[in-house]
Amino acid sequence: DVRNGTHLVVTCGCAESMLASELLRDLGIKILNIPLGQRGARWNDENKGILKNAWKVEVDSNWSTLQSEGIDVGGTRRFGAGKITVIGDPSAFLDDHLVKRFRVNTQNIGVFNYAIKE
């Protein structure tokens, strides 16, 4: 249960988000039908990386946003004792996002470490 300290991480594009649209709406986030493709993304100046299949998101004021050129592409927020992170990229943990052949993709590791740190 997220309220008791669990961390929920959701990675999805517009099509995938429709399966959880009520949940996401209740949490104050929506994945819009605006594909952005491959883009740089950042939580802040120290935590930036690349999303290969980014989608624009809308968030309410409770969210700290992951942005790409001023466009929200994800968010993270506290929920009780836990945390929720939504990244508008269905492949955020797939392919070579985190690990490239024989090496770690340190740039993207920073983005995801920021999202899941306590």
Beta strands, then each sheet from edge to edge (+ up, - down):
strand 1: 7-11
strand 2: 29-44
strand 3: 47-59
strand 4: 64-68
strand 5: 71-79
strand 6: 82-87
strand 7: 99-100
strand 8: 103-104
sheet 1: 1+ 6+ 5- 4+
sheet 2: 2+ 3-
sheet 3: 7+ 8-
end
